Amino acid sequence: MKTLNKLLVANRGEIALRVMRTAHKLGLATVAVYSDADAHAPHVRFADEAVRLGPASSAQSYLNVEAILRAAKLTGADCLHPGYGFLSENPDFAQAVMDAGLTFVGPKPAAIRAMGLKREAKALVAKRGVPLVPGFDGGDQSTALLETKAMELGLPVIFKPSAGGGGKGMKIARKPEDLREAIESGRREAQGAFGDPTLIIEKYLQRPRHLEIQLLGDEHGNVVHLFERECSIQRRHQKVVEETPSLALTPESRAQMGAAAVEVAKAIGYTNAGTVEFIMDSEGHFYFSEMNTRLQVEHRVTELVVGVDLVELQLRVARGEPLPFKQEDLKQRGHAVQVRLYAEDPANGFLPSVGPVHDFHVHEVGGLLVDSGIESGGEVSMHYDPMAAKLIAWGEDRNDATGRMVRALEGLSVQGLTTNRSFLTRLLQHPDYLAGYLHTGFIEEKMGALLAEPKSPARTKLCAVAATLAQHLTRQAADPYLPQVLSGFRNNRFMEQFAEYENGARVEYRAQGQQRFLIDGETWQVISWEAPALTLVSPEGLRQRVRVVSAEGKLFVHSRLGDEVLVEKPRFPAATDSAVKGGFMAPMPGKVVKVLVKDGDAVKAGQTLLVLEAMKMEQATRSPTDGVVKQVLVREGDQVTAGQILVVMNEP
């Protein structure tokens, strides 16, 4: 057996922290690597040592193999964990790590290579009798042939990058006119994410479920599966909610799918942790989709239900230890649900949200785990994936686990960023989700209900009162002369003070002493104010905790009823400039990867004007109406900021 002493984690964010915590539990020293954008990130501070890789872009930092190996040599690391994403499924990287004399905590390069290209992987799996989705895996990548093969399969079809997974680069074509744009966009994203533009085609199954099997193999020829995960709730082909066990499987079908996954692993002599992904149709037939030769984001639900630490097992396997159990020893206990907290705006096409994190606070709930790469005072960068954290809840059954997760989400405060927190809360309470009627198009199908943010006068009032009183107490505490005198005091009767906000809320209040305030003829009392936590009692006697953060000229408020972002109206408003008429603005910071129009072009409603890339995803900017391009203000390759004017249009 090998002796491992110091582990370098070649990744960032929540996965780097999660791996390093287990490494510390086993007595290993840890090394973090970081880009300039992550110089003050939590994973950097947590590690025993840290080494800068380079600038913010992934290509110059987390994808820089030479820089990572230099960091290992500099710190004396003797083993390396790749996390997930970046280089985790790159066989050349795994080989380079081993050639440098380090232990790679993952599968052998040959196994990664065998499953890394979907075309070759499917051919290998087919020989072992594992069913495949009908598709085209040929080597000819001409657009004309891809269009022809797609039509032969019958629309809809899905184009997938051959060299990688994770939902990146996947494009669905439902109509013949969708084919060319799907192919070109898929190629660009595949090239950007995996360095290889090769696409395969699969028949797009209607309303399928996405199920996967967790595998673990050792150096002694033992391979076991640790049961399934249900990953059908997705947006943009990326998972949002994962759980185990799946309601779709019977004990018989669970055993069959597990056996098929083990067969795939044995076909390539697989060691360490990996996952085989399947698609299941409405009749219960399952088909091989791909194998991820790494740890998965959703591995935590398996850990909670099976009672294992997969990272610990990865490290033990890497040391040469045999698996501590056999297949018949493994059981499922209870139910676990995981949600991915994304920095994105569901109401705006799930566009990524970037910027500072003014408040990140997790409400304590029994059975809850939180893996987070962000913290209060941190920042979400445009350079990396928009997943900010993952929350995992365990319960005795599915209803228990889901209920715990809903309570955790309701108590979660993430201020300064737009996130999918409220969206997730509504999703987990949707009747069809609770009934287990899941499929990969669930979010798209239920979008109207999931996006409907109910108006709540009670929430608006509570948040406005909390913000006003928090501001009042902050000003009073900062008074250097008479902090104990009631604010607004005059010798004669004085008027109520007030705060008025741009959402229409107005709070008139009078301080009565002992942190009691008269508002609309009723008494509110502040029990404590230690920024950002405010505890107050409503006129009905209800004691509540609210969080209030002042930043960027705004008041970010989190309450049990939901969040509000309040902007106080100035007492003496200043004149403001109007936006450029007919100007299309960048919805987020990003890079212009394609400009499809030029000055003077006539365009139709829905036509793509240009394509932006941010957080590894492409976003097409389309014209909402017919018109004529007056001026294109950017070029391909330009970096743009949120709100920057990109294209100016004239009426036709």
C-alpha positions in Angstrom: 0.0 0.0 0.0 1.0 3.6 -0.7 1.5 6.2 2.0 -0.2 9.5 1.2 0.7 12.5 3.3 -0.2 15.7 1.4 -3.1 16.2 -1.0 -3.3 18.9 -3.7 -6.9 19.5 -4.9 -6.8 20.7 -8.5 -10.2 22.5 -8.3 -12.0 25.3 -6.6 -15.1 26.3 -4.6 -17.3 23.9 -2.7 -15.8 20.7 -4.1 -12.2 21.7 -3.1 -13.5 22.4 0.5 -15.4 19.2 0.6 -12.4 17.1 -0.4 -10.0 18.9 1.9 -12.3 18.4 4.9 -12.2 14.6 4.5 -8.4 14.7 3.8 -7.9 16.5 7.1 -10.1 13.9 8.8 -7.7 11.2 7.5 -4.7 13.2 8.7 -3.5 14.4 5.3 -2.1 17.9 4.8 -3.8 19.9 2.0 -2.8 22.2 -0.8 -5.2 24.6 -2.6 -4.6 26.1 -6.0 -6.2 29.4 -7.1 -6.6 31.9 -9.8 -6.5 35.7 -9.3 -10.3 35.7 -9.0 -10.1 33.2 -6.1 -7.2 34.7 -4.1 -9.4 35.2 -1.1 -11.8 32.3 -1.6 -12.8 30.0 1.3 -11.0 26.9 -0.1 -7.7 28.9 -0.3 -8.0 30.0 3.4 -9.0 26.5 4.5 -6.0 24.6 3.0 -2.7 24.2 4.8 -0.9 25.7 1.9 -2.0 27.5 -1.3 -0.4 28.3 -4.7 -1.4 30.8 -7.3 -1.9 29.4 -10.8 -2.5 32.5 -12.9 -5.1 34.9 -14.1 -8.8 34.5 -13.7 -9.6 32.7 -17.0 -9.7 28.9 -16.6 -7.3 28.4 -19.5 -4.6 30.3 -17.7 -5.3 28.8 -14.2 -7.4 25.7 -13.4 -6.7 24.2 -16.9 -3.0 25.0 -16.8 -1.5 21.5 -16.3 2.1 22.8 -16.0 1.2 25.3 -13.3 -0.7 22.7 -11.3 2.2 20.3 -11.4 4.6 23.1 -10.4 2.4 23.7 -7.4 2.6 20.1 -6.4 6.4 20.1 -6.7 6.7 23.4 -4.8 4.6 22.1 -1.8 5.8 18.5 -1.8 2.3 17.1 -2.4 2.4 13.3 -3.1 -1.2 12.9 -4.3 -3.8 14.9 -6.3 -7.6 15.0 -6.3 -9.1 16.5 -9.5 -12.6 17.3 -8.0 -15.1 17.6 -10.8 -15.1 19.8 -13.9 -12.0 21.3 -15.3 -9.3 18.5 -15.7 -11.1 15.8 -13.8 -11.9 13.7 -16.9 -8.8 14.5 -18.9 -6.7 11.3 -19.3 -3.6 13.3 -20.4 -3.8 15.2 -17.1 -4.1 12.0 -15.1 -1.1 10.6 -16.9 0.9 13.7 -16.4 0.1 13.6 -12.7 1.3 10.0 -12.5 4.4 10.7 -14.6 5.3 13.4 -12.1 5.4 10.8 -9.4 2.1 11.7 -7.8 -0.8 9.5 -7.0 -3.9 10.4 -9.0 -7.0 10.1 -6.8 -9.2 8.8 -9.6 -9.4 6.1 -12.3 -6.5 5.1 -14.5 -5.9 7.2 -17.6 -6.9 4.3 -19.9 -10.3 4.1 -18.2 -10.9 7.8 -18.5 -9.9 7.7 -22.1 -12.2 4.7 -22.8 -15.3 6.6 -21.5 -14.2 10.1 -22.4 -15.3 10.1 -26.0 -19.0 9.2 -26.1 -18.7 7.7 -29.6 -16.1 5.1 -28.6 -17.7 4.6 -25.2 -21.0 3.6 -26.7 -19.4 1.1 -29.1 -17.6 -0.5 -26.1 -20.8 -0.6 -24.0 -22.9 -2.1 -26.8 -20.5 -5.0 -27.0 -21.3 -5.8 -23.3 -25.1 -5.9 -24.1 -26.0 -2.7 -22.4 -28.9 -1.0 -24.3 -28.2 2.3 -26.1 -30.4 5.2 -27.2 -30.7 5.3 -31.1 -28.3 7.9 -32.5 -25.4 8.7 -34.8 -21.8 8.4 -33.5 -20.0 8.5 -36.8 -16.7 10.4 -37.3 -17.8 12.7 -40.2 -18.5 16.1 -38.6 -19.7 18.1 -41.6 -22.7 20.2 -40.9 -24.5 18.8 -43.9 -24.1 15.2 -42.7 -25.1 16.0 -39.1 -28.3 17.6 -40.4 -29.0 14.6 -42.7 -28.5 12.1 -39.9 -30.6 14.1 -37.5 -33.5 14.0 -40.0 -33.0 10.3 -40.5 -33.3 9.7 -36.8 -36.4 11.8 -36.7 -36.8 15.1 -34.8 -36.5 16.0 -32.0 -32.8 15.1 -31.6 -30.2 16.2 -29.1 -26.6 17.1 -30.1 -24.0 16.3 -27.4 -20.3 17.0 -27.1 -18.4 13.7 -27.6 -15.6 14.8 -25.3 -17.5 15.8 -22.1 -20.7 15.9 -20.1 -22.3 18.0 -17.4 -24.9 19.4 -19.7 -22.6 21.8 -21.4 -22.9 22.0 -25.2 -26.1 20.0 -25.4 -28.5 21.4 -27.9 -32.0 20.1 -28.8 -33.4 20.6 -32.4 -37.2 20.2 -32.6 -37.6 21.6 -36.1 -35.5 21.4 -39.3 -34.8 25.2 -39.0 -33.3 24.6 -35.6 -30.6 22.2 -36.8 -27.9 24.5 -38.0 -27.9 26.9 -35.0 -27.9 23.9 -32.6 -24.9 22.3 -34.4 -22.9 25.6 -34.5 -23.7 26.6 -30.9 -23.0 23.1 -29.7 -19.7 23.0 -31.4 -18.6 26.4 -29.9 -19.6 25.3 -26.3 -18.0 21.9 -26.7 -14.7 23.5 -27.9 -14.8 26.0 -25.1 -15.6 23.5 -22.3 -13.7 20.4 -23.5 -11.3 21.6 -26.2 -13.0 19.3 -28.8 -16.0 20.4 -31.0 -17.0 16.9 -32.0 -20.7 16.2 -31.6 -22.8 13.0 -31.5 -26.5 12.8 -32.1 -29.2 11.0 -30.1 -32.9 10.6 -30.5 -34.4 12.9 -28.0 -36.8 10.8 -25.8 -40.0 12.5 -24.8 -40.4 13.0 -21.0 -37.6 10.6 -20.0 -36.1 10.2 -16.5 -32.4 10.7 -15.9 -31.1 8.0 -13.5 -27.5 7.3 -12.6 -25.6 4.6 -10.7 -22.7 5.3 -8.3 -19.8 3.0 -8.7 -16.7 2.2 -6.7 -13.8 -0.1 -7.7 -10.5 -1.0 -6.1 -7.1 -2.1 -7.3 -8.0 -5.7 -6.4 -10.7 -6.3 -9.1 -13.7 -5.5 -6.8 -16.5 -3.3 -8.3 -19.7 -2.4 -6.5 -22.6 -0.1 -7.1 -24.0 2.1 -4.4 -27.4 2.3 -5.9 -29.1 5.0 -7.9 -29.7 8.7 -8.0 -32.7 10.4 -9.6 -31.5 13.4 -11.5 -34.5 14.2 -13.7 -35.1 17.8 -12.6 -32.9 19.8 -14.9 -32.6 23.1 -16.6 -30.4 23.7 -19.7 -29.6 19.9 -19.5 -27.9 20.5 -16.1 -29.1 19.0 -12.9 -31.0 21.1 -10.3 -32.4 18.6 -7.9 -31.1 15.1 -7.1 -32.4 12.5 -4.8 -32.2 8.8 -3.8 -33.8 6.4 -3.8 -35.8 6.9 -7.0 -39.5 6.3 -7.0 -39.2 5.0 -10.6 -37.3 1.8 -9.7 -38.5 -1.4 -8.2 -36.1 -3.7 -6.4 -35.8 -5.7 -9.6 -35.1 -2.8 -11.9 -32.7 -1.3 -9.4 -30.7 -4.6 -9.4 -30.8 -4.7 -13.2 -29.6 -1.1 -13.6 -26.9 -1.6 -11.0 -25.7 -4.8 -12.6 -25.5 -3.0 -16.0 -23.4 -0.2 -14.5 -21.0 -2.7 -12.9 -20.7 -4.4 -16.3 -19.7 -1.1 -17.9 -17.0 -0.6 -15.2 -15.6 -4.1 -15.5 -15.4 -3.7 -19.3 -12.7 -1.1 -18.8 -11.1 -2.3 -15.5 -12.4 0.7 -13.6 -11.0 1.7 -10.3 -12.0 4.5 -7.8 -15.3 6.4 -7.9 -17.4 6.8 -11.1 -21.0 7.1 -12.3 -22.9 5.5 -15.1 -25.8 7.6 -16.4 -28.9 6.1 -17.9 -32.0 7.5 -19.6 -35.3 5.7 -18.7 -38.4 6.0 -21.0 -42.0 6.2 -19.9 -42.3 2.4 -20.1 -39.4 1.8 -17.7 -36.8 0.8 -20.3 -33.4 2.2 -19.6 -30.5 3.1 -21.9 -26.9 3.9 -21.4 -26.1 7.6 -21.8 -22.5 8.1 -20.6 -20.1 7.4 -17.8 -18.6 10.1 -15.7 -15.1 9.0 -14.6 -15.0 11.2 -11.5 -16.8 12.2 -8.4 -20.2 13.8 -9.1 -21.7 17.0 -7.6 -24.6 14.9 -6.3 -22.5 12.3 -4.5 -23.6 13.6 -1.1 -27.1 12.1 -1.4 -25.6 8.6 -1.9 -23.4 9.2 1.1 -26.3 10.1 3.4 -28.5 7.1 2.3 -25.8 4.4 2.1 -23.7 5.7 5.1 -20.3 6.1 3.4 -17.8 8.9 2.7 -17.0 8.6 -1.0 -14.0 10.9 -0.8 -12.5 8.9 2.0 -13.1 5.7 0.0 -11.5 7.4 -3.0 -8.4 8.1 -0.9 -8.3 4.6 0.5 -8.6 3.1 -2.9 -5.8 5.4 -4.1 -3.6 4.1 -1.3 -4.2 0.5 -2.5 -6.7 -0.6 0.1 -9.4 -3.1 -0.9 -13.0 -2.0 -0.6 -14.3 -2.5 3.0 -17.6 -4.0 1.9 -19.2 -6.3 -0.7 -22.3 -5.6 -2.7 -24.5 -7.6 -0.4 -23.3 -5.4 2.6 -24.7 -2.2 1.1 -28.2 -1.0 2.0 -30.2 2.1 1.5 -31.6 3.9 4.6 -34.0 6.8 4.5 -34.1 9.3 1.7 -31.9 12.3 0.7 -32.6 15.3 -1.5 -30.0 17.7 -2.9 -30.6 21.1 -4.5 -28.1 23.2 -6.4 -28.1 26.8 -5.5 -27.3 28.7 -8.7 -26.4 32.3 -9.0 -28.9 32.9 -11.8 -32.2 34.5 -12.6 -34.9 31.9 -13.4 -37.3 34.6 -14.5 -34.8 35.8 -17.1 -34.0 32.6 -18.9 -31.8 31.4 -16.0 -29.2 34.0 -16.9 -26.1 33.8 -14.6 -25.8 36.4 -11.9 -22.4 37.7 -10.9 -21.2 40.1 -8.2 -20.5 40.5 -4.5 -22.2 38.3 -1.8 -23.4 40.7 0.9 -24.9 38.0 3.1 -24.8 34.2 3.1 -26.5 32.7 6.0 -27.8 29.1 6.5 -30.7 28.3 8.8 -30.0 25.3 10.9 -32.2 22.3 10.1 -31.7 18.8 11.4 -30.3 16.4 8.8 -29.0 19.2 6.6 -25.6 19.4 4.9 -24.3 22.5 3.1 -21.3 22.5 0.7 -20.6 26.1 -0.3 -17.9 27.9 -2.2 -19.3 31.3 -1.2 -19.5 33.3 2.0 -20.6 36.8 3.2 -18.2 39.3 1.7 -17.2 37.0 -1.1 -18.0 37.3 -4.8 -19.3 35.1 -7.6 -17.2 35.5 -10.7 -18.2 35.4 -14.4 -15.3 33.1 -15.1 -16.7 29.9 -13.6 -19.8 27.8 -13.2 -22.8 29.6 -11.6 -23.3 26.9 -8.9 -22.8 28.7 -5.6 -23.6 26.0 -3.1 -25.5 22.7 -2.7 -27.8 21.9 0.1 -28.5 18.2 1.0 -31.2 17.0 3.4 -31.7 13.5 4.8 -35.0 12.2 6.2 -36.6 9.0 7.2 -38.6 9.1 3.9 -39.1 11.3 0.9 -41.7 13.6 2.5 -39.5 14.1 5.5 -36.4 14.9 3.5 -38.2 17.3 1.2 -39.9 19.0 4.1 -36.5 19.6 5.7 -35.1 21.0 2.5 -38.0 23.4 2.1 -37.5 24.7 5.6 -33.8 25.1 5.0 -34.4 27.1 1.7 -36.9 29.3 3.4 -34.4 30.2 6.0 -31.5 30.6 3.6 -30.3 34.2 3.1 -28.2 35.0 0.0 -28.1 38.7 -0.5 -26.5 40.7 -3.3 -27.0 38.1 -6.0 -30.1 36.8 -7.8 -30.4 33.1 -7.1 -32.8 30.3 -7.7 -33.6 29.9 -4.0 -37.3 30.8 -4.2 -37.6 28.9 -7.5 -36.3 25.8 -5.7 -38.7 26.3 -2.8 -41.7 26.4 -5.2 -40.4 23.4 -7.2 -40.1 21.2 -4.1 -43.7 22.0 -3.2 -45.2 21.5 -6.6 -47.9 18.7 -6.4 -46.3 16.8 -9.3 -42.9 16.8 -7.7 -44.3 15.6 -4.4 -46.2 12.9 -6.3 -42.9 11.8 -8.0 -44.1 12.5 -11.6 -40.6 13.5 -12.8 -38.9 13.8 -16.2 -36.1 15.9 -17.7 -38.6 18.4 -19.1 -40.3 19.0 -15.8 -39.0 22.5 -15.3 -39.8 23.6 -18.8 -43.3 22.1 -18.6 -44.1 23.6 -15.2 -42.3 26.9 -15.8 -45.3 29.1 -15.4 -46.1 27.9 -11.9 -42.5 27.7 -10.9 -41.8 31.3 -11.9 -44.9 32.8 -10.3 -43.6 34.8 -7.4 -46.8 35.5 -5.4 -47.2 39.1 -4.3 -47.2 39.4 -0.6 -48.3 42.7 1.1 -47.3 41.2 4.4 -43.8 40.4 3.2 -43.4 43.9 1.7 -44.5 45.5 5.0 -42.4 43.3 7.2 -39.3 43.9 5.1 -39.9 47.6 4.9 -40.4 47.9 8.6 -37.3 45.8 9.4 -35.2 47.9 7.0 -36.4 51.2 8.3 -35.9 50.2 12.0 -32.5 48.7 11.3 -31.4 51.9 9.5 -32.8 54.0 12.4 -30.9 52.1 15.0 -27.7 52.2 13.0 -27.9 56.0 12.7 -28.7 56.3 16.4 -25.8 54.1 17.5 -23.5 56.2 15.3 -24.6 59.5 17.0 -21.4 60.7 18.8 -23.2 63.2 21.0 -26.6 62.1 22.2 -27.2 58.5 21.2 -29.8 57.9 24.0 -32.0 60.8 22.9 -35.0 59.8 20.9 -34.5 60.4 17.2 -36.6 63.2 15.9 -37.1 64.8 19.4 -38.2 68.4 19.5 -39.3 70.6 22.4 -42.8 70.8 20.9 -44.7 67.9 19.4 -42.7 66.5 16.5 -43.8 64.8 13.4 -43.3 61.1 12.7 -40.2 60.2 10.8 -40.5 58.2 7.7 -38.8 56.2 5.0 -40.2 55.8 1.5 -39.1 53.2 -1.0 -39.2 52.8 -4.7 -41.5 49.8 -4.5 -44.2 52.0 -3.1 -43.7 51.1 0.6 -43.7 53.9 3.1 -43.0 53.5 6.8 -43.9 56.3 9.2 -42.6 55.7 12.7 -42.2 57.4 16.1 -39.5 56.2 18.6 -41.1 55.6 22.0 -38.0 54.5 23.9 -36.8 51.1 24.9 -36.6 50.2 21.2 -40.3 50.5 20.8 -41.8 52.2 17.7 -45.3 53.4 16.8 -46.0 52.5 13.2 -49.5 53.0 11.7 -50.9 53.3 15.2 -49.4 50.0 16.3 -46.4 49.2 18.4 -43.4 47.2 17.1 -40.5 46.3 19.3 -36.9 45.6 18.4 -35.4 42.9 20.7 -31.9 42.9 19.3 -30.0 44.4 16.4 -26.6 43.0 15.7 -26.1 43.7 12.0 -27.2 42.0 9.9 -29.5 40.1 12.3 -32.6 41.9 13.6 -35.1 40.4 16.0 -38.4 42.2 16.3 -41.9 41.7 17.7 -44.9 42.6 15.6 -48.1 44.3 17.0 -49.7 40.8 17.2 -46.9 39.6 19.4 -45.1 37.5 16.8 -41.4 37.5 17.3 -39.4 37.2 14.1 -35.8 37.1 12.9 -35.0 39.2 9.8 -31.6 39.9 8.2 -30.9 43.4 6.8 -27.8 44.3 4.8 -27.1 47.8 3.4 -24.9 47.8 0.3 -24.7 49.4 -3.1 -27.3 52.0 -2.1 -29.8 49.2 -1.4 -31.3 47.4 1.5 -31.3 43.6 1.1 -33.8 42.1 3.5 -34.5 38.4 4.2 -37.5 37.3 6.2 -39.5 34.2 6.8 -41.9 35.4 4.2 -39.2 35.9 1.5 -36.7 38.5 0.3 -37.1 42.1 -0.7 -34.5 44.5 -2.2 -35.4 48.0 -1.1 -34.2 51.3 -2.5 -35.0 54.3 -0.5 -36.3 57.3 -2.4 -34.1 60.3 -2.0 -35.7 63.3 -0.3 -34.5 65.5 -3.1 -34.5 63.4 -6.4 -31.8 64.1 -8.9 -32.3 64.1 -12.7 -31.4 60.9 -14.4 -30.4 60.1 -17.9 -32.6 57.9 -20.1 -31.4 54.7 -21.8 -30.4 54.7 -25.4 -33.6 54.2 -27.4 -33.6 51.0 -29.4 -30.5 49.8 -27.7 -30.0 46.1 -26.8 -28.1 45.9 -23.5 -25.9 43.0 -22.3 -28.0 41.2 -19.6 -24.8 40.1 -17.8 -21.0 40.5 -18.0 -19.5 38.2 -20.6 -17.6 37.7 -23.8 -19.0 38.3 -27.3 -18.4 35.0 -29.2 -20.5 35.7 -32.3 -21.8 38.8 -34.1 -24.4 37.8 -36.6 -25.5 41.2 -38.0 -23.9 44.4 -39.3 -24.9 48.0 -39.7 -27.9 48.3 -42.1 -29.1 44.7 -41.8 -32.9 44.2 -41.8 -33.8 41.7 -39.1 -36.9 39.8 -38.1 -38.5 39.3 -34.7 -36.7 36.4 -32.9 -33.6 36.6 -35.1 -30.3 36.2 -33.2 -28.2 39.4 -33.3 -25.2 38.2 -31.4 -24.1 35.5 -28.9 -22.6 36.1 -25.4 -20.7 33.6 -23.3 -20.5 33.8 -19.5 -20.0 31.1 -16.9 -19.3 28.5 -19.6 -22.8 29.0 -21.2 -23.9 30.8 -24.3 -26.8 33.3 -24.4 -28.3 34.4 -27.7 -29.4 38.1 -27.9 -32.5 38.1 -30.2 -34.5 41.0 -31.6 -38.0 41.2 -30.1 -39.4 43.0 -33.2 -38.7 43.5 -36.9 -36.2 46.3 -37.5 -33.0 47.6 -39.1 -29.6 47.5 -37.4 -28.5 51.1 -36.9 -25.1 50.3 -35.3 -23.3 47.3 -33.9 -21.2 48.6 -31.0 -19.1 45.4 -30.2 -16.9 43.0 -32.0 -16.3 39.2 -31.5 -13.9 38.7 -28.6 -15.0 41.8 -26.7 -15.6 41.6 -23.0 -18.8 43.5 -22.0 -20.3 44.5 -18.7 -23.9 44.1 -17.6 -26.1 46.9 -19.1 -23.6 47.8 -21.8 -25.3 48.7 -25.2 -24.5 46.1 -27.8 -26.7 46.9 -30.8 -28.8 49.9 -31.7 -31.9 49.4 -33.8 -34.1 51.6 -36.0 -37.7 50.9 -36.8 -38.1 49.2 -40.2 
